[in-house]
Amino acid sequence: MHQALPLLHVPSLAAYPGLVHAVSTRHGGVSVGSYASLNLSTSTGDSRENVDANHRRLASALELPRERFTTTWQVHGTLVLHATDDNAGGMIGQADGIITDTPELPLTQRYADCTPLLIYDPRRHAIGLGHAGWRGTVAGMARVLVQAMAAAFGSNPADLAAAIGPAIGPCCYEVGSEVIEAVRAAFPAADTLLSQPANGAAAQGPHLDLWAANRWQLEQAGVGQIETTGVCTRCQRATFFSHRGDGPRTGRFGAVMMLRS
């Protein structure tokens, strides 16, 4: 049953035999109601028992050691923590990025519209996993994650393979003045990231392209290979949890990365 858990794999990352990665969906778990069913977070009210059971199902589907799943308490910032055998297992601190070059150490983060950032260095055999909502994006989470891998492992950005996972798309991400001002301050070509909705509805404000914003940062950091999945979590609410689409009491899907020995 667990092996049939629906998971998304990014083609460019799946090409590397030394890497295990996946993005989960909202299906295949035990949670009920607005958390149905593979919710991976207790932050919006789901029970610890259900969330633990869902993590065990995800670990089983990927044939990974659940007890070594290592993550952070996400706070919409740009701090990156280094996971090692010494701190493996559970939550290792408040941060939105996590890196490791330790094999058999699964890294995980959780999302419901924010941008998953998955980075692999096949030369140094190291990984980085990030979480970037609008605050993290304008603060440079993608760039900081690349810099953290360079500092910790000697990674050359040109060697890196990066993926931008399912997140709310420019089709659905209407933003207000606070976000618009922050984007204009952070990006030289902000006008290319902010657009009016395609349907031309006068009542709607500009829409932000988080995919393009994070891709631009990765390109500016010199990342050699970048794939954008192009999956909008609000459009695909039947498959992924979406804060904008479902409201605040919804679940979180996850991204997992692990280096093979």
C-alpha positions as CSV (number, residue, x, y, z in Angstrom):
1,M,0.0,0.0,0.0
2,H,2.7,2.5,1.0
3,Q,4.7,1.8,-2.1
4,A,1.7,3.0,-4.1
5,L,1.8,6.5,-2.5
6,P,1.5,9.1,-5.2
7,L,4.7,11.1,-5.4
8,L,6.1,13.7,-7.8
9,H,9.7,13.3,-9.1
10,V,11.5,16.0,-11.0
11,P,12.9,14.5,-14.2
12,S,16.2,16.4,-14.1
13,L,16.9,15.3,-10.5
14,A,15.7,11.7,-11.1
15,A,18.5,11.4,-13.6
16,Y,21.1,11.2,-10.8
17,P,21.4,7.7,-9.3
18,G,23.1,9.1,-6.2
19,L,20.1,11.1,-5.2
20,V,16.7,10.2,-3.7
21,H,14.1,12.9,-3.9
22,A,10.3,13.3,-4.0
23,V,7.5,15.8,-3.5
24,S,4.5,14.3,-1.8
25,T,0.8,15.1,-2.6
26,R,-2.2,15.3,-0.3
27,H,-3.1,11.7,-1.0
28,G,-2.3,8.4,0.6
29,G,-2.4,9.4,4.3
30,V,-4.6,9.0,7.4
31,S,-5.6,12.6,8.2
32,V,-9.2,13.6,7.8
33,G,-11.3,16.6,7.1
34,S,-9.4,19.7,5.8
35,Y,-6.2,17.8,6.4
36,A,-7.1,14.8,4.2
37,S,-5.0,12.9,3.9
38,L,-1.2,12.9,3.8
39,N,-0.7,16.0,5.9
40,L,2.9,16.4,7.2
41,S,2.5,19.2,9.7
42,T,0.9,19.8,13.1
43,S,1.1,23.6,12.7
44,T,-2.5,24.1,11.7
45,G,-4.2,21.8,14.1
46,D,-3.9,18.2,12.9
47,S,-3.1,15.6,15.5
48,R,0.5,14.5,16.2
49,E,-0.6,10.8,15.8
50,N,-1.9,11.4,12.3
51,V,1.1,13.4,11.2
52,D,3.5,10.8,12.5
53,A,1.6,8.1,10.7
54,N,1.8,10.1,7.5
55,H,5.5,10.6,7.8
56,R,5.9,6.8,8.4
57,R,3.9,6.2,5.2
58,L,6.1,8.6,3.2
59,A,9.3,7.1,4.6
60,S,8.1,3.6,3.8
61,A,7.1,4.5,0.2
62,L,10.6,5.9,-0.4
63,E,12.3,3.1,1.6
64,L,14.0,5.7,3.9
65,P,14.8,5.6,7.6
66,R,11.9,7.6,9.3
67,E,14.0,8.1,12.5
68,R,16.6,10.0,10.5
69,F,14.2,12.5,8.8
70,T,15.7,15.9,9.6
71,T,13.9,19.2,9.2
72,T,13.6,22.7,10.5
73,W,10.9,24.9,12.0
74,Q,10.1,27.2,9.0
75,V,9.8,30.9,9.8
76,H,9.8,32.6,6.3
77,G,13.4,33.7,6.6
78,T,16.7,32.8,4.9
79,L,18.7,31.0,7.6
80,V,20.3,27.8,6.4
81,L,21.2,25.0,8.9
82,H,23.8,22.2,8.3
83,A,22.5,18.7,9.0
84,T,25.0,16.0,10.1
85,D,25.0,12.7,11.9
86,D,25.5,14.7,15.1
87,N,22.1,16.4,14.9
88,A,20.2,14.0,12.6
89,G,16.6,13.2,13.3
90,G,13.7,15.6,14.0
91,M,13.7,19.4,14.0
92,I,17.2,20.9,14.3
93,G,16.2,24.6,14.6
94,Q,14.3,27.6,13.2
95,A,15.3,28.0,9.5
96,D,14.0,27.8,6.0
97,G,17.0,26.1,4.4
98,I,18.8,22.9,5.3
99,I,21.9,21.3,3.7
100,T,24.0,18.2,4.1
101,D,26.7,16.1,2.5
102,T,26.0,13.2,4.8
103,P,24.7,10.1,3.0
104,E,21.6,8.3,4.2
105,L,20.3,11.4,6.0
106,P,16.9,12.5,4.6
107,L,16.1,16.2,4.6
108,T,12.4,17.3,4.6
109,Q,10.5,20.6,4.4
110,R,6.7,21.3,4.2
111,Y,4.7,23.5,1.9
112,A,1.2,24.8,1.0
113,D,1.8,27.4,-1.8
114,C,5.3,28.4,-0.8
115,T,8.2,27.5,-3.1
116,P,10.1,24.2,-2.7
117,L,13.8,24.6,-3.7
118,L,15.7,21.4,-4.3
119,I,19.4,21.5,-5.1
120,Y,21.9,18.8,-5.8
121,D,25.7,19.0,-6.3
122,P,26.7,15.8,-8.1
123,R,30.4,16.7,-7.9
124,R,30.6,17.3,-4.2
125,H,27.6,14.9,-3.5
126,A,25.7,17.4,-1.4
127,I,22.1,18.6,-1.2
128,G,20.2,21.7,-0.2
129,L,16.5,22.0,0.5
130,G,14.7,25.3,0.9
131,H,11.3,26.9,1.6
132,A,10.5,30.3,0.0
133,G,7.2,32.1,0.4
134,W,7.1,35.8,-0.8
135,R,9.1,36.9,2.3
136,G,11.8,34.3,1.7
137,T,11.9,35.0,-2.0
138,V,12.4,38.7,-1.7
139,A,15.0,38.1,1.0
140,G,17.0,35.8,-1.4
141,M,16.4,32.3,0.0
142,A,17.4,30.7,-3.3
143,R,20.6,32.7,-3.5
144,V,21.5,32.1,0.1
145,L,20.9,28.3,-0.2
146,V,23.5,28.2,-3.1
147,Q,25.9,30.3,-1.1
148,A,25.5,28.0,1.9
149,M,26.4,25.0,-0.2
150,A,29.4,26.8,-1.6
151,A,30.6,27.8,1.9
152,A,30.0,24.4,3.5
153,F,31.0,22.0,0.7
154,G,33.0,24.0,-1.8
155,S,30.1,23.6,-4.3
156,N,30.6,25.4,-7.6
157,P,27.2,26.9,-8.6
158,A,27.8,25.8,-12.2
159,D,27.8,22.2,-11.1
160,L,24.5,22.4,-9.3
161,A,21.2,21.0,-10.5
162,A,18.2,22.8,-9.0
163,A,14.5,22.3,-9.1
164,I,11.6,24.7,-8.3
165,G,8.8,22.5,-7.0
166,P,5.0,22.9,-6.9
167,A,4.0,26.3,-5.6
168,I,1.3,28.8,-6.2
169,G,1.7,30.1,-9.7
170,P,1.4,33.5,-11.4
171,C,-2.0,32.5,-12.5
172,C,-3.3,32.6,-8.9
173,Y,-1.0,34.6,-6.7
174,E,-2.7,37.9,-6.3
175,V,-0.6,40.2,-4.0
176,G,-1.1,43.6,-2.3
177,S,0.9,46.7,-1.8
178,E,3.3,45.3,0.9
179,V,4.4,42.5,-1.4
180,I,4.6,44.7,-4.5
181,E,6.9,47.2,-2.7
182,A,9.1,44.4,-1.4
183,V,9.4,42.8,-4.9
184,R,10.2,46.2,-6.5
185,A,13.0,46.7,-3.9
186,A,14.5,43.2,-4.3
187,F,14.4,42.6,-8.1
188,P,15.8,44.9,-10.8
189,A,13.2,43.6,-13.3
190,A,10.3,43.5,-10.9
191,D,7.8,44.5,-13.6
192,T,8.5,41.1,-15.3
193,L,7.5,39.3,-12.1
194,L,4.3,41.3,-11.5
195,S,1.4,41.1,-14.0
196,Q,-2.3,41.7,-14.3
197,P,-4.3,38.5,-14.2
198,A,-4.9,36.9,-17.6
199,N,-8.6,37.3,-17.4
200,G,-8.2,41.1,-17.0
201,A,-10.5,41.3,-14.0
202,A,-10.3,45.0,-13.0
203,A,-11.0,44.1,-9.3
204,Q,-7.9,41.9,-9.0
205,G,-4.5,43.2,-8.1
206,P,-1.2,42.3,-9.7
207,H,-0.1,38.7,-9.6
208,L,3.4,37.6,-8.5
209,D,5.4,34.9,-10.3
210,L,7.3,33.2,-7.5
211,W,8.6,30.6,-9.9
212,A,10.3,33.2,-12.1
213,A,11.6,35.1,-9.1
214,N,13.3,32.1,-7.6
215,R,14.6,31.0,-11.0
216,W,16.1,34.4,-11.6
217,Q,17.9,34.2,-8.2
218,L,19.3,30.8,-9.1
219,E,20.5,32.0,-12.5
220,Q,22.1,35.1,-10.9
221,A,23.9,32.8,-8.4
222,G,25.3,30.9,-11.4
223,V,23.4,27.6,-11.0
224,G,24.1,25.5,-14.1
225,Q,20.9,23.5,-14.4
226,I,17.4,24.7,-13.3
227,E,14.1,22.9,-13.8
228,T,10.7,24.5,-12.9
229,T,7.9,22.0,-12.4
230,G,5.3,24.6,-13.3
231,V,2.7,23.1,-11.1
232,C,0.4,25.6,-9.4
233,T,-0.8,24.4,-6.0
234,R,-3.9,26.4,-6.0
235,C,-4.9,25.3,-9.5
236,Q,-4.1,21.7,-8.4
237,R,-5.9,21.7,-5.1
238,A,-7.1,18.2,-5.7
239,T,-3.5,17.1,-5.6
240,F,-1.6,19.5,-3.3
241,F,-2.5,21.5,-0.2
242,S,-3.0,25.2,-0.8
243,H,-3.2,27.9,1.8
244,R,-4.8,30.3,-0.7
245,G,-7.2,27.8,-2.1
246,D,-8.1,25.9,1.1
247,G,-7.8,28.5,3.8
248,P,-5.6,28.5,6.9
249,R,-6.8,25.2,8.3
250,T,-5.3,22.9,5.7
251,G,-2.4,20.5,5.5
252,R,1.1,20.6,4.2
253,F,2.8,18.5,1.6
254,G,6.5,17.8,1.7
255,A,9.7,17.6,-0.2
256,V,12.3,15.0,0.7
257,M,15.9,14.7,-0.5
258,M,18.6,12.1,0.5
259,L,22.1,11.2,-0.7
260,R,22.8,7.6,-1.3
261,S,26.0,6.1,0.1
